[in-house]
């Protein structure tokens, strides 16, 4: 049973990391290359779409990692799982405090109502997101290392 939990958790966190990595290093650079209205509209749409899914994914991943840590408490690698859980907690706190407020504004913008500094706000979101990606990559690496 623990093995199934480990696989499900690792896959869930790994897919989350892949999506967030793709946003940072594939999608946002593509959006940035679009004409101004297209760039802003693509980011707004992405903010609405991923803003609805990612909170469940982050919290669900954290819950799975927590269950793994408790269920495997006396098994090899549990320390790495606990570290991964701590990193995911940091990523959730960071998301709520830094990224979600910017995203909540950005997802409502249109070419008619966006603020003059919308590009600077998106660049700030991107900087926070790069840090968050590094944190969740480290958490994922910890989970993978715990398996071996």
Buried (B, 14 or more C-beta within 10 A) or exposed (E): EEEEBBEEBBEBBBEBBEBBBEBBEEBBEEBBEEEEEEBBBBBBEBBEEBBEEBBEBBEBBBBBBBBBBEBBEEEEBBEBBBBBBBBBBBBBEBBEEBBBEBBEBBBEBEEEEBEEEBBEBBEBBBEBBEEBBBBBBBBBBBBBEBBE
